[in-house]
């Protein structure tokens, strides 16, 4: 029955999920490493919910040669509000733990799912935009490309490796924790 209260244990699992979501704010969510003979130690772009880190200036300098737009926090408006959306999700998760109502949990799972799909879509959109909207006046001509969200890609003498960061794994663990009560309290 949808109106049935969740158990105290389920409520605790959901509260733990809220804590994981908050913790995710302090860790990278996604990154990309670039390796080439001239950069055997690799270059990084590291994406947090509110900032970019890594060797951004060097990567931008290299990307200029193929006509790619520069990476900067200003180019990603999501970085100005994403941490608030994540904080709101953590708050809703904690409210769900306190209310202990299955209907609220169903709403939270739906919101989580939609947010995750939108996040993947947005990252894919940016990767597509950066890899296909190349300047026609670039010194080095390359075919348009789309780096993978996760995995390896080769472009000229650069091998890139895209990966999920710790923050993404914390949110994934939180999602699993909010699903457990559906099974446990059935």
N, CA, C and O of each residue as an XYZ file, in Angstrom:
744
protein
N       0.843     -1.176      0.000
C       0.000      0.000      0.000
C       0.893      1.246      0.000
O       1.881      1.291      0.733
N       0.561      2.253     -0.810
C       1.399      3.434     -0.966
C       1.422      4.299      0.282
O       2.397      5.022      0.490
N       0.381      4.259      1.134
C       0.320      5.127      2.308
C       1.071      4.569      3.504
O       1.218      5.261      4.512
N       1.546      3.346      3.418
C       2.244      2.699      4.525
C       3.550      3.422      4.848
O       4.267      3.875      3.957
N       3.837      3.518      6.144
C       5.082      4.155      6.584
C       6.267      3.227      6.337
O       6.165      2.006      6.450
N       7.379      3.842      6.000
C       8.621      3.093      5.848
C       9.163      2.760      7.231
O       8.890      3.475      8.195
N       9.921      1.689      7.330
C      10.510      1.288      8.608
C      11.588      2.291      9.035
O      12.067      3.102      8.243
N      11.942      2.201     10.302
C      13.007      3.055     10.842
C      14.326      2.759     10.120
O      15.093      3.677      9.828
N      14.588      1.491      9.836
C      15.818      1.134      9.112
C      15.821      1.766      7.725
O      16.838      2.307      7.290
N      14.685      1.700      7.030
C      14.599      2.321      5.703
C      14.799      3.828      5.800
O      15.465      4.429      4.957
N      14.230      4.422      6.814
C      14.408      5.857      7.035
C      15.888      6.183      7.256
O      16.387      7.199      6.772
N      16.579      5.312      7.990
C      18.017      5.506      8.219
C      18.823      5.392      6.930
O      19.777      6.142      6.721
N      18.439      4.454      6.066
C      19.118      4.308      4.774
C      18.929      5.560      3.918
O      19.858      6.013      3.250
N      17.726      6.107      3.946
C      17.444      7.313      3.164
C      18.211      8.508      3.745
O      18.722      9.339      2.993
N      18.295      8.598      5.071
C      19.086      9.672      5.703
C      20.568      9.533      5.338
O      21.251     10.532      5.111
N      21.057      8.298      5.284
C      22.452      8.073      4.865
C      22.645      8.515      3.417
O      23.694      9.054      3.062
N      21.630      8.286      2.584
C      21.694      8.740      1.189
C      21.815     10.262      1.135
O      22.576     10.800      0.331
N      21.067     10.948      1.987
C      21.154     12.423      2.029
C      22.571     12.869      2.381
O      23.094     13.819      1.798
N      23.185     12.180      3.332
C      24.565     12.516      3.728
C      25.537     12.290      2.570
O      26.455     13.084      2.365
N      25.336     11.208      1.815
C      26.208     10.940      0.664
C      26.056     12.027     -0.411
O      27.034     12.429     -1.041
N      24.833     12.488     -0.607
C      24.602     13.543     -1.592
C      25.336     14.808     -1.176
O      25.980     15.449     -2.007
N      25.250     15.178      0.094
C      25.971     16.360      0.587
C      27.477     16.154      0.420
O      28.180     17.062     -0.024
N      27.967     14.984      0.768
C      29.409     14.701      0.643
C      29.873     14.826     -0.809
O      31.006     15.232     -1.067
N      28.998     14.477     -1.757
C      29.380     14.518     -3.178
C      29.747     15.924     -3.642
O      30.471     16.086     -4.624
N      29.252     16.937     -2.941
C      29.550     18.325     -3.310
C      31.038     18.662     -3.191
O      31.514     19.613     -3.810
N      31.759     17.888     -2.402
C      33.165     18.183     -2.116
C      34.144     17.357     -2.946
O      35.355     17.423     -2.739
N      33.612     16.581     -3.885
C      34.449     15.712     -4.706
C      34.170     15.955     -6.188
O      33.092     16.424     -6.553
N      35.149     15.633     -7.042
C      34.913     15.758     -8.483
C      33.819     14.790     -8.933
O      33.694     13.682     -8.411
N      33.031     15.235     -9.914
C      31.968     14.396    -10.460
C      32.380     13.746    -11.771
O      31.902     12.666    -12.117
N      33.267     14.409    -12.495
C      33.655     13.900    -13.808
C      35.035     14.456    -14.141
O      35.430     15.506    -13.636
N      35.760     13.743    -14.993
C      37.062     14.233    -15.409
C      37.495     13.648    -16.724
O      36.927     12.681    -17.230
N      38.536     14.276    -17.266
C      39.123     13.797    -18.510
C      40.632     13.978    -18.405
O      41.122     15.041    -18.026
N      41.357     12.919    -18.749
C      42.823     12.959    -18.771
C      43.275     12.924    -20.230
O      42.687     12.232    -21.061
N      44.320     13.679    -20.519
C      44.886     13.757    -21.868
C      46.327     13.277    -21.797
O      47.115     13.784    -20.999
N      46.678     12.297    -22.632
C      48.048     11.785    -22.686
C      48.569     11.906    -24.109
O      47.853     11.642    -25.075
N      49.823     12.306    -24.220
C      50.508     12.398    -25.513
C      51.994     12.235    -25.243
O      52.427     12.357    -24.097
N      52.785     11.960    -26.278
C      54.226     11.815    -26.060
C      54.852     13.019    -25.339
O      55.751     12.860    -24.514
N      54.360     14.225    -25.665
C      54.917     15.418    -25.005
C      54.327     15.647    -23.608
O      54.821     16.493    -22.863
N      53.272     14.898    -23.245
C      52.659     14.993    -21.913
C      52.454     13.591    -21.341
O      51.315     13.187    -21.106
N      53.538     12.841    -21.111
C      53.381     11.461    -20.628
C      52.753     11.393    -19.232
O      52.134     10.390    -18.878
N      52.913     12.461    -18.437
C      52.314     12.483    -17.105
C      50.821     12.799    -17.169
O      50.097     12.597    -16.195
N      50.366     13.292    -18.314
C      48.945     13.562    -18.531
C      48.530     14.958    -18.098
O      49.147     15.574    -17.229
N      47.482     15.430    -18.720
C      46.832     16.698    -18.370
C      45.403     16.363    -17.954
O      44.834     15.373    -18.414
N      44.829     17.181    -17.092
C      43.505     16.874    -16.564
C      42.537     18.035    -16.701
O      42.922     19.202    -16.636
N      41.281     17.691    -16.892
C      40.158     18.592    -16.645
C      39.325     17.860    -15.599
O      38.888     16.731    -15.823
N      39.110     18.503    -14.466
C      38.382     17.888    -13.361
C      37.161     18.770    -13.078
O      37.290     19.972    -12.844
N      35.981     18.156    -13.105
C      34.735     18.905    -12.960
C      34.077     18.606    -11.609
O      33.713     17.469    -11.311
N      33.940     19.648    -10.818
C      33.187     19.613     -9.569
C      31.806     20.210     -9.849
O      31.595     20.775    -10.922
N      30.868     20.099     -8.918
C      29.556     20.707     -9.157
C      29.596     22.233     -9.295
O      28.643     22.825     -9.802
N      30.678     22.874     -8.854
C      30.717     24.334     -8.895
C      32.009     24.935     -9.459
O      32.191     26.152     -9.431
N      32.903     24.086     -9.970
C      34.168     24.625    -10.487
C      34.865     23.607    -11.377
O      34.537     22.421    -11.386
N      35.841     24.116    -12.125
C      36.732     23.279    -12.938
C      38.125     23.366    -12.336
O      38.539     24.423    -11.859
N      38.835     22.264    -12.359
C      40.235     22.248    -11.925
C      41.048     21.474    -12.946
O      40.503     20.863    -13.865
N      42.350     21.508    -12.770
C      43.251     20.790    -13.659
C      44.100     21.760    -14.453
O      44.182     22.946    -14.134
N      44.731     21.238    -15.490
C      45.609     22.057    -16.336
C      44.792     22.685    -17.470
O      45.083     22.486    -18.649
N      43.776     23.439    -17.089
C      42.816     24.012    -18.043
C      43.524     24.901    -19.071
O      43.245     24.802    -20.266
N      44.427     25.757    -18.622
C      45.102     26.684    -19.554
C      45.921     25.940    -20.606
O      45.924     26.317    -21.778
N      46.612     24.886    -20.186
C      47.413     24.107    -21.144
C      46.495     23.385    -22.137
O      46.749     23.383    -23.341
N      45.428     22.774    -21.617
C      44.484     22.068    -22.486
C      43.854     23.053    -23.477
O      43.728     22.745    -24.662
N      43.463     24.228    -22.998
C      42.884     25.238    -23.893
C      43.880     25.682    -24.956
O      43.509     25.898    -26.110
N      45.141     25.818    -24.569
C      46.178     26.204    -25.534
C      46.327     25.164    -26.632
O      46.485     25.509    -27.803
N      46.275     23.892    -26.255
C      46.380     22.814    -27.242
C      45.110     22.714    -28.096
O      45.183     22.521    -29.310
N      43.957     22.848    -27.452
C      42.686     22.754    -28.181
C      42.514     23.886    -29.185
O      41.804     23.739    -30.180
N      43.160     25.005    -28.924
C      43.096     26.148    -29.853
C      43.596     25.734    -31.246
O      43.082     26.208    -32.260
N      44.583     24.863    -31.286
C      45.159     24.450    -32.570
C      44.174     23.678    -33.445
O      44.298     23.676    -34.670
N      43.197     23.025    -32.819
C      42.204     22.300    -33.626
C      40.885     23.085    -33.717
O      39.907     22.596    -34.283
N      40.864     24.296    -33.158
C      39.691     25.152    -33.291
C      38.602     24.919    -32.264
O      37.454     25.312    -32.467
N      38.959     24.284    -31.171
C      37.973     24.017    -30.128
C      37.839     25.220    -29.205
O      38.820     25.907    -28.918
N      36.626     25.467    -28.746
C      36.396     26.530    -27.770
C      37.162     26.224    -26.489
O      37.440     25.065    -26.181
N      37.496     27.269    -25.753
C      38.213     27.097    -24.497
C      37.297     26.647    -23.369
O      36.137     27.052    -23.294
N      37.827     25.811    -22.501
C      37.104     25.401    -21.297
C      37.271     26.480    -20.246
O      38.389     26.923    -19.984
N      36.185     26.904    -19.647
C      36.233     27.838    -18.530
C      34.932     27.731    -17.748
O      33.917     27.273    -18.271
N      34.973     28.153    -16.510
C      33.776     28.109    -15.690
C      32.681     28.993    -16.285
O      31.496     28.691    -16.139
N      33.063     30.072    -16.950
C      32.095     30.975    -17.568
C      31.331     30.278    -18.706
O      30.185     30.628    -18.986
N      31.960     29.302    -19.355
C      31.310     28.585    -20.461
C      30.281     27.561    -19.986
O      29.507     27.043    -20.791
N      30.267     27.272    -18.708
C      29.359     26.267    -18.162
C      28.474     26.905    -17.094
O      28.808     26.852    -15.910
N      27.352     27.507    -17.490
C      26.489     28.177    -16.504
C      25.975     27.224    -15.425
O      25.611     27.667    -14.336
N      25.942     25.930    -15.712
C      25.486     24.951    -14.735
C      26.306     25.019    -13.445
O      25.793     24.734    -12.363
N      27.565     25.392    -13.565
C      28.439     25.430    -12.386
C      28.029     26.514    -11.395
O      28.460     26.488    -10.242
N      27.204     27.465    -11.827
C      26.764     28.520    -10.908
C      25.582     28.071    -10.044
O      25.366     28.622     -8.964
N      24.819     27.080    -10.506
C      23.637     26.678     -9.730
C      23.567     25.183     -9.394
O      22.715     24.780     -8.603
N      24.431     24.364     -9.967
C      24.339     22.922     -9.756
C      24.459     22.544     -8.279
O      23.742     21.660     -7.810
N      25.349     23.199     -7.547
C      25.510     22.850     -6.132
C      24.224     23.108     -5.347
O      23.951     22.413     -4.368
N      23.423     24.109     -5.766
C      22.161     24.373     -5.083
C      21.120     23.296     -5.414
O      20.340     22.898     -4.549
N      21.112     22.832     -6.657
C      20.217     21.734     -7.019
C      20.564     20.470     -6.238
O      19.681     19.758     -5.762
N      21.865     20.205     -6.116
C      22.312     19.024     -5.375
C      21.962     19.164     -3.892
O      21.508     18.212     -3.257
N      22.179     20.363     -3.352
C      21.799     20.616     -1.959
C      20.299     20.448     -1.749
O      19.868     19.902     -0.733
N      19.501     20.917     -2.711
C      18.051     20.741     -2.633
C      17.658     19.273     -2.674
O      16.745     18.848     -1.965
N      18.347     18.502     -3.505
C      18.085     17.067     -3.568
C      18.417     16.405     -2.231
O      17.684     15.530     -1.771
N      19.518     16.819     -1.612
C      19.886     16.278     -0.294
C      18.815     16.627      0.743
O      18.457     15.799      1.580
N      18.311     17.860      0.677
C      17.262     18.282      1.610
C      15.979     17.472      1.402
O      15.372     17.007      2.367
N      15.572     17.307      0.152
C      14.379     16.489     -0.134
C      14.569     15.046      0.314
O      13.627     14.404      0.778
N      15.776     14.546      0.175
C      16.065     13.182      0.612
C      15.932     13.080      2.132
O      15.381     12.107      2.646
N      16.439     14.090      2.851
C      16.318     14.073      4.313
C      14.856     14.215      4.741
O      14.422     13.572      5.697
N      14.100     15.054      4.037
C      12.667     15.187      4.345
C      11.958     13.849      4.128
O      11.090     13.463      4.911
N      12.335     13.153      3.067
C      11.759     11.824      2.801
C      12.074     10.864      3.947
O      11.218     10.082      4.362
N      13.296     10.928      4.452
C      13.683     10.061      5.579
C      12.854     10.388      6.815
O      12.472      9.484      7.558
N      12.574     11.654      7.042
C      11.811     12.074      8.231
C      10.330     11.713      8.094
O       9.719     11.224      9.044
N       9.752     11.956      6.907
C       8.326     11.692      6.704
C       8.010     10.198      6.648
O       6.942      9.766      7.083
N       8.955      9.405      6.105
C       8.823      7.948      6.039
C       7.605      7.495      5.243
O       7.022      6.455      5.549
N       7.212      8.258      4.228
C       6.055      7.894      3.409
C       6.519      7.351      2.065
O       7.387      7.927      1.409
N       5.918      6.222      1.667
C       6.306      5.607      0.396
C       5.998      6.523     -0.785
O       6.765      6.563     -1.747
N       4.894      7.255     -0.729
C       4.555      8.143     -1.849
C       5.621      9.212     -2.035
O       5.958      9.567     -3.164
N       6.147      9.719     -0.943
C       7.220     10.719     -1.027
C       8.496     10.070     -1.569
O       9.235     10.682     -2.340
N       8.741      8.832     -1.160
C       9.903      8.102     -1.661
C       9.788      7.880     -3.171
O      10.771      8.038     -3.894
N       8.601      7.518     -3.648
C       8.407      7.342     -5.091
C       8.706      8.641     -5.837
O       9.353      8.635     -6.884
N       8.224      9.755     -5.281
C       8.496     11.067     -5.892
C       9.999     11.329     -5.929
O      10.528     11.785     -6.943
N      10.685     11.043     -4.825
C      12.131     11.269     -4.744
C      12.874     10.411     -5.772
O      13.792     10.895     -6.434
N      12.489      9.165     -5.905
C      13.138      8.279     -6.882
C      12.923      8.808     -8.293
O      13.845      8.792     -9.108
N      11.721      9.272     -8.584
C      11.447      9.864     -9.893
C      12.287     11.100    -10.138
O      12.846     11.274    -11.221
N      12.378     11.963     -9.127
C      13.185     13.184     -9.244
C      14.659     12.839     -9.451
O      15.330     13.437    -10.293
N      15.152     11.886     -8.690
C      16.533     11.413     -8.815
C      16.797     10.915    -10.236
O      17.804     11.264    -10.852
N      15.882     10.097    -10.744
C      16.040      9.523    -12.083
C      16.052     10.602    -13.158
O      16.911     10.600    -14.040
N      15.102     11.516    -13.080
C      15.033     12.610    -14.056
C      16.286     13.475    -13.974
O      16.859     13.840    -15.001
N      16.714     13.804    -12.754
C      17.929     14.607    -12.578
C      19.160     13.914    -13.142
O      20.003     14.553    -13.771
N      19.264     12.615    -12.919
C      20.403     11.863    -13.453
C      20.409     11.846    -14.971
O      21.448     12.047    -15.600
N      19.246     11.605    -15.556
C      19.151     11.595    -17.021
C      19.463     12.968    -17.607
O      20.148     13.070    -18.625
N      18.962     14.023    -16.967
C      19.258     15.382    -17.442
C      20.755     15.691    -17.324
O      21.326     16.344    -18.197
N      21.384     15.223    -16.251
C      22.816     15.436    -16.074
C      23.638     14.761    -17.156
O      24.569     15.355    -17.699
N      23.290     13.514    -17.468
C      23.997     12.779    -18.526
C      23.764     13.464    -19.875
O      24.697     13.631    -20.660
N      22.519     13.858    -20.138
C      22.193     14.557    -21.388
C      22.996     15.851    -21.511
O      23.532     16.152    -22.577
N      23.079     16.617    -20.416
C      23.784     17.900    -20.451
C      25.280     17.698    -20.709
O      25.870     18.425    -21.508
N      25.888     16.730    -20.048
C      27.306     16.447    -20.273
C      27.539     16.014    -21.717
O      28.484     16.465    -22.363
N      26.682     15.148    -22.210
C      26.802     14.692    -23.604
C      26.656     15.871    -24.576
O      27.381     15.961    -25.568
N      25.718     16.765    -24.282
C      25.498     17.952    -25.120
C      26.759     18.820    -25.169
O      27.159     19.285    -26.236
N      27.379     19.034    -24.010
C      28.602     19.853    -23.987
C      29.740     19.165    -24.737
O      30.459     19.816    -25.495
N      29.911     17.871    -24.540
C      30.973     17.151    -25.244
C      30.747     17.217    -26.756
O      31.693     17.400    -27.522
N      29.502     17.069    -27.175
C      29.173     17.167    -28.598
C      29.482     18.572    -29.117
O      30.087     18.726    -30.178
N      29.069     19.585    -28.373
C      29.288     20.973    -28.792
C      30.777     21.285    -28.924
O      31.207     21.863    -29.922
N      31.556     20.906    -27.924
C      32.989     21.215    -27.951
C      33.721     20.454    -29.049
O      34.672     20.974    -29.632
N      33.289     19.227    -29.338
C      33.992     18.415    -30.330
C      33.541     18.609    -31.762
O      34.248     18.219    -32.691
N      32.372     19.207    -31.959
C      31.871     19.354    -33.332
C      31.811     20.804    -33.805
O      31.762     21.058    -35.009
N      31.814     21.753    -32.878
C      31.766     23.168    -33.260
C      33.197     23.713    -33.302
O      33.591     24.544    -32.483
N      33.956     23.223    -34.277
C      35.363     23.590    -34.410
C      35.503     24.778    -35.368
O      34.785     24.877    -36.363
N      36.424     25.661    -35.053
C      36.650     26.831    -35.899
C      37.204     26.402    -37.258
O      38.144     25.611    -37.329
N      36.613     26.932    -38.343
C      37.125     26.584    -39.677
C      38.494     27.205    -39.971
O      39.165     26.820    -40.929
N      38.896     28.157    -39.148
C      40.197     28.808    -39.371
C      41.302     28.223    -38.491
O      42.384     28.801    -38.392
N      41.040     27.090    -37.856
C      42.039     26.465    -36.984
C      43.272     26.052    -37.779
O      43.149     25.629    -38.928
N      44.473     26.171    -37.177
C      45.701     25.787    -37.878
C      45.759     24.302    -38.243
O      46.326     23.939    -39.274
N      45.175     23.443    -37.403
C      45.187     22.005    -37.655
C      43.748     21.559    -37.896
O      42.870     21.794    -37.066
N      43.519     20.922    -39.024
C      42.174     20.458    -39.379
C      41.974     19.027    -38.874
O      42.767     18.132    -39.165
N      40.900     18.836    -38.117
C      40.504     17.501    -37.675
C      39.013     17.339    -37.963
O      38.262     18.313    -38.020
N      38.610     16.099    -38.141
C      37.188     15.824    -38.314
C      36.478     16.071    -36.990
O      37.047     15.821    -35.927
N      35.242     16.560    -37.043
C      34.477     16.711    -35.799
C      34.404     15.375    -35.057
O      34.384     14.311    -35.677
N      34.365     15.441    -33.756
C      34.373     14.241    -32.916
C      33.568     14.517    -31.653
O      33.312     15.671    -31.310
N      33.175     13.462    -30.971
C      32.484     13.587    -29.690
C      33.195     12.678    -28.686
O      33.117     11.455    -28.793
N      33.888     13.273    -27.714
C      34.538     12.435    -26.696
C      33.488     11.657    -25.899
O      32.384     12.159    -25.689
N      33.807     10.459    -25.461
C      32.836      9.683    -24.681
C      32.703     10.232    -23.262
O      33.633     10.842    -22.734
N      31.552     10.014    -22.658
C      31.352     10.407    -21.255
C      32.253      9.559    -20.367
O      32.849     10.055    -19.411
N      32.344      8.269    -20.697
C      33.230      7.348    -19.977
C      33.982      6.556    -21.034
O      33.375      5.995    -21.946
N      35.294      6.512    -20.914
C      36.067      5.696    -21.835
C      37.176      6.457    -22.524
O      37.487      7.597    -22.179
N      37.763      5.804    -23.499
C      38.954      6.303    -24.173
C      38.625      6.802    -25.574
O      37.733      6.285    -26.246
N      39.366      7.817    -25.993
C      39.215      8.377    -27.328
C      40.606      8.786    -27.810
O      41.438      9.218    -27.011
N      40.858      8.652    -29.093
C      42.138      9.068    -29.662
C      41.889     10.155    -30.692
O      41.021     10.029    -31.555
N      42.670     11.230    -30.584
C      42.602     12.326    -31.537
C      44.039     12.780    -31.794
O      44.729     13.258    -30.894
N      44.465     12.619    -33.038
C      45.857     12.901    -33.420
C      46.766     12.064    -32.512
O      46.609     10.846    -32.428
N      47.717     12.719    -31.833
C      48.613     11.947    -30.971
C      48.176     11.976    -29.500
O      48.939     11.593    -28.613
N      46.942     12.433    -29.251
C      46.418     12.478    -27.883
C      45.448     11.326    -27.641
O      44.577     11.028    -28.458
N      45.632     10.699    -26.498
C      44.676      9.700    -26.027
C      43.982     10.331    -24.828
O      44.637     10.760    -23.878
N      42.649     10.388    -24.876
C      41.899     10.939    -23.749
C      41.172      9.816    -23.044
O      40.740      8.839    -23.656
N      41.051      9.981    -21.755
C      40.322      9.028    -20.936
C      39.325      9.805    -20.092
O      39.718     10.600    -19.239
N      38.032      9.578    -20.325
C      36.964     10.230    -19.561
C      36.496      9.276    -18.475
O      36.408      8.068    -18.694
N      36.196      9.826    -17.301
C      35.836      8.974    -16.170
C      34.891      9.699    -15.213
O      34.859     10.928    -15.152
N      34.128      8.908    -14.476
C      33.295      9.459    -13.412
C      34.166      9.677    -12.182
O      35.059      8.882    -11.890
N      33.895     10.758    -11.470
C      34.633     11.062    -10.258
C      33.944     10.525     -9.014
O      32.844      9.978     -9.083
N      34.594     10.686     -7.897
C      34.086     10.210     -6.608
C      32.697     10.747     -6.314
O      31.851     10.016     -5.798
N      32.444     12.019     -6.633
C      31.132     12.609     -6.375
C      30.018     11.861     -7.079
O      28.946     11.661     -6.507
N      30.259     11.443     -8.319
C      29.246     10.671     -9.062
C      28.981      9.327     -8.400
O      27.836      8.882     -8.329
N      30.038      8.680     -7.916
C      29.858      7.389     -7.257
C      29.113      7.541     -5.930
O      28.346      6.659     -5.544
N      29.336      8.659     -5.232
C      28.590      8.901     -3.990
C      27.103      9.074     -4.274
O      26.264      8.562     -3.533
N      26.774      9.794     -5.347
C      25.366      9.987     -5.705
C      24.755      8.665     -6.171
O      23.602      8.372     -5.854
N      25.503      7.882     -6.909
C      25.016      6.570     -7.322
C      24.755      5.679     -6.105
O      23.747      4.974     -6.058
N      25.647      5.710     -5.134
C      25.442      4.945     -3.893
C      24.203      5.454     -3.155
O      23.448      4.660     -2.594
N      23.991      6.771     -3.151
C      22.798      7.340     -2.520
C      21.533      6.838     -3.214
O      20.544      6.509     -2.559
N      21.574      6.781     -4.544
C      20.412      6.292     -5.300
C      20.106      4.839     -4.937
O      18.945      4.472     -4.759
N      21.137      4.026     -4.829
C      20.940      2.622     -4.440
C      20.333      2.547     -3.034
O      19.456      1.723     -2.773
N      20.810      3.420     -2.126
C      20.270      3.411     -0.763
C      18.791      3.784     -0.728
O      18.047      3.257      0.099
N      18.349      4.688     -1.616
C      16.920      5.041     -1.586
C      16.058      3.993     -2.290
O      14.842      3.967     -2.106
N      16.683      3.129     -3.097
C      15.927      2.040     -3.729
C      15.718      0.853     -2.784
O      14.718      0.144     -2.896
N      16.637      0.638     -1.870
C      16.559     -0.523     -0.964
C      15.233     -0.577     -0.200
O      14.660     -1.660     -0.077
N      14.717      0.553      0.320
C      13.428      0.480      1.034
C      12.261     -0.031      0.185
O      11.313     -0.599      0.726
N      12.314      0.161     -1.126
C      11.242     -0.376     -1.971
C      11.196     -1.899     -1.869
O      10.120     -2.495     -1.831
N      12.372     -2.518     -1.827
C      12.457     -3.967     -1.716
C      12.216     -4.407     -0.268
O      11.467     -5.347     -0.005
N      12.870     -3.704      0.661
C      12.835     -4.093      2.061
C      11.440     -3.959      2.678
O      11.024     -4.814      3.460
N      10.721     -2.897      2.332
C       9.411     -2.628      2.944
C       8.233     -3.009      2.031
O       7.138     -2.461      2.157
N       8.471     -3.942      1.123
C       7.392     -4.325      0.191
C       6.329     -5.150      0.870
O       5.357     -5.551      0.230
